[in-house]
């Protein structure tokens, strides 16, 4: 459904909406965890995680605009592989033999799926490139969020991550005229369907992230 909407709207419009919709869970998070204050040293990391989250959205939308949704989402299998590698490097976590075998299996399967069965393109260079960047953003965001959550609470970390995403999306909206115009056009054409589709997509993404 989101892939179909991209044929009608600019990627920038969907990107801005995705970021602004990050405001939706804030009241719920504040209700669960009234004390959202955290140590100043952790704020830069959460700002980075918020930007990385928007990076996930942007790279995903770019890949989705040029390939079939089923082919695109398959590459998200790479997220745990990259996350394990980053956890090993940044959090001093170990990788078990079972995990290593699983990582190798995913890498092999993803490599096979990267081959397009058609006569015009033997390898999905564009899709693979965007999705590897998106998966790296997701994996790094997860590792950094975990690093902060180990010292703060998960809800405090999520709260400021969502605030950063919304703030950055607002900055993009204000500073990039083409994105702002596309956003207005998208809402004017089919406001109810656009809001429902993007809200559902973002809520599912947030739930999965939690």
C-alpha positions as CSV (number, residue, x, y, z in Angstrom):
1,X,0.0,0.0,0.0
2,X,2.8,2.4,0.8
3,X,4.5,1.5,-2.4
4,X,1.4,2.5,-4.3
5,X,1.2,5.8,-2.5
6,X,4.8,6.6,-3.5
7,X,3.7,6.5,-7.1
8,X,1.4,9.3,-6.4
9,X,3.5,11.4,-3.9
10,X,7.0,12.7,-3.6
11,X,9.3,10.7,-1.2
12,X,10.0,13.9,0.7
13,X,6.3,14.3,1.5
14,X,6.1,10.8,3.0
15,X,9.4,11.4,4.8
16,X,8.1,14.5,6.5
17,X,4.9,12.9,7.5
18,X,6.7,9.9,9.0
19,X,8.8,12.2,11.1
20,X,5.9,14.3,12.3
21,X,3.9,11.3,13.2
22,X,6.6,10.4,15.7
23,X,4.8,12.8,18.0
24,X,1.9,10.4,18.3
25,X,3.3,8.0,21.0
26,X,4.7,10.8,23.2
27,X,1.6,11.2,25.5
28,X,1.5,7.4,25.9
29,X,5.2,7.2,26.8
30,X,4.9,10.2,29.2
31,X,1.9,8.4,30.8
32,X,3.9,5.2,31.3
33,X,7.1,7.0,32.4
34,X,6.2,10.5,33.8
35,X,9.8,11.3,34.5
36,X,11.4,11.7,31.1
37,X,14.4,13.6,32.3
38,X,17.8,12.0,31.7
39,X,21.5,12.7,32.0
40,X,22.8,15.4,29.6
41,X,25.5,13.0,28.4
42,X,22.9,10.8,26.8
43,X,21.1,13.4,24.9
44,X,23.5,13.6,21.9
45,X,23.3,9.8,21.5
46,X,19.5,10.0,21.5
47,X,19.6,12.8,18.9
48,X,21.7,10.6,16.7
49,X,19.3,7.7,17.1
50,X,16.4,9.9,16.1
51,X,18.2,11.0,13.0
52,X,19.2,7.4,12.2
53,X,15.5,6.5,12.5
54,X,14.6,9.0,9.9
55,X,17.5,7.6,7.8
56,X,15.8,4.2,8.0
57,X,12.6,5.8,6.6
58,X,14.4,7.7,3.8
59,X,16.5,4.8,2.5
60,X,13.5,2.5,2.7
61,X,11.3,4.9,0.7
62,X,14.1,5.4,-1.9
63,X,14.4,1.6,-2.3
64,X,10.6,1.2,-2.4
65,X,10.2,3.8,-5.1
66,X,12.3,1.7,-7.5
67,X,11.5,-1.9,-6.6
68,X,8.7,-4.3,-5.5
69,X,7.8,-4.1,-1.8
70,X,8.4,-7.8,-1.3
71,X,11.9,-7.6,-2.6
72,X,12.7,-4.5,-0.6
73,X,11.5,-5.6,2.9
74,X,13.4,-8.9,2.5
75,X,16.7,-7.0,3.1
76,X,15.6,-6.1,6.6
77,X,16.8,-9.6,7.5
78,X,20.2,-8.0,7.5
79,X,19.4,-5.8,10.5
80,X,20.2,-8.4,13.2
81,X,23.4,-9.4,11.4
82,X,24.7,-5.8,11.4
83,X,23.4,-5.2,14.9
84,X,25.3,-8.2,16.3
85,X,28.4,-7.0,14.6
86,X,28.0,-3.5,16.1
87,X,27.1,-4.8,19.5
88,X,30.3,-6.8,19.4
89,X,32.3,-3.7,18.6
90,X,30.5,-1.1,20.7
91,X,29.0,-3.0,23.6
92,X,31.6,-5.7,24.0
93,X,28.9,-8.4,23.5
94,X,30.0,-11.8,22.4
95,X,28.7,-13.7,19.3
96,X,27.9,-17.4,19.9
97,X,28.5,-20.1,17.4
98,X,24.8,-20.4,16.8
99,X,24.5,-16.7,16.1
100,X,27.5,-16.8,13.7
101,X,25.9,-19.7,11.8
102,X,22.6,-17.7,11.7
103,X,24.4,-14.6,10.4
104,X,26.2,-16.6,7.7
105,X,22.8,-18.1,6.6
106,X,21.1,-14.7,6.4
107,X,24.0,-13.3,4.4
108,X,23.8,-16.2,2.0
109,X,20.1,-16.0,1.6
110,X,20.1,-12.2,1.1
111,X,22.8,-12.6,-1.5
112,X,20.7,-15.0,-3.5
113,X,17.6,-12.8,-3.2
114,X,19.7,-9.9,-4.6
115,X,19.7,-11.5,-8.0
116,X,16.7,-10.3,-10.0
117,X,15.1,-12.8,-12.3
118,X,14.6,-10.7,-15.4
119,X,16.5,-9.9,-18.6
120,X,17.4,-6.3,-17.8
121,X,19.2,-6.4,-14.5
122,X,21.0,-9.4,-12.9
123,X,21.7,-7.6,-9.6
124,X,19.5,-5.2,-7.7
125,X,22.3,-2.6,-7.2
126,X,20.0,0.2,-6.3
127,X,17.8,-1.7,-3.9
128,X,20.7,-3.4,-2.2
129,X,22.6,-0.1,-1.7
130,X,19.7,1.8,-0.2
131,X,18.6,-1.1,2.0
132,X,22.1,-1.8,3.3
133,X,22.3,1.8,4.3
134,X,18.8,1.6,5.9
135,X,19.7,-1.6,7.7
136,X,22.9,-0.1,9.0
137,X,20.9,2.9,10.3
138,X,18.4,0.6,12.0
139,X,21.1,-1.6,13.6
140,X,23.2,1.3,14.8
141,X,20.1,3.1,16.2
142,X,19.2,-0.1,18.1
143,X,22.7,-0.5,19.6
144,X,22.9,3.2,20.6
145,X,19.4,3.1,22.1
146,X,20.3,0.0,24.0
147,X,23.4,1.6,25.3
148,X,21.4,4.5,26.7
149,X,18.6,2.3,27.9
150,X,21.0,0.3,30.0
151,X,21.6,3.4,32.1
152,X,18.3,5.1,31.7
153,X,14.9,3.5,31.2
154,X,13.7,2.3,27.8
155,X,10.8,4.7,27.9
156,X,12.9,7.7,28.6
157,X,15.2,6.8,25.7
158,X,12.3,6.2,23.3
159,X,10.7,9.5,24.3
160,X,13.6,11.6,23.4
161,X,14.3,9.6,20.2
162,X,10.7,10.4,19.1
163,X,11.1,14.1,19.9
164,X,14.3,14.2,17.8
165,X,12.6,12.6,14.9
166,X,9.7,15.0,14.9
167,X,12.0,18.0,15.4
168,X,14.3,17.0,12.5
169,X,11.2,16.4,10.3
170,X,10.0,19.9,11.1
171,X,13.3,21.4,10.2
172,X,13.3,19.5,6.9
173,X,9.7,20.7,6.3
174,X,10.7,24.3,7.0
175,X,14.0,24.4,5.0
176,X,13.3,22.3,1.9
177,X,10.6,23.9,-0.2
178,X,10.1,21.0,-2.5
179,X,9.4,18.6,0.4
180,X,7.0,21.2,1.9
181,X,5.1,21.6,-1.3
182,X,4.9,17.9,-1.9
183,X,3.6,17.4,1.6
184,X,0.8,19.9,1.1
185,X,-0.1,18.4,-2.3
186,X,-0.2,14.9,-0.8
187,X,-2.6,16.0,2.0
188,X,-4.8,17.9,-0.4
189,X,-5.2,15.0,-2.8
190,X,-6.3,12.3,-0.3
191,X,-5.9,13.4,3.2
192,X,-7.9,10.7,5.0
193,X,-6.2,7.8,3.1
194,X,-2.8,9.3,3.4
195,X,-3.0,9.9,7.1
196,X,-4.5,6.5,7.7
197,X,-1.9,4.7,5.7
198,X,1.1,6.5,7.1
199,X,-0.2,6.4,10.6
200,X,-0.7,2.7,10.5
201,X,2.7,2.2,9.0
202,X,4.5,4.3,11.6
203,X,2.6,2.8,14.5
204,X,3.5,-0.7,13.4
205,X,7.2,0.4,13.0
206,X,7.2,1.9,16.4
207,X,5.6,-1.2,18.0
208,X,8.2,-3.4,16.3
209,X,11.0,-1.1,17.5
210,X,9.8,-1.3,21.1
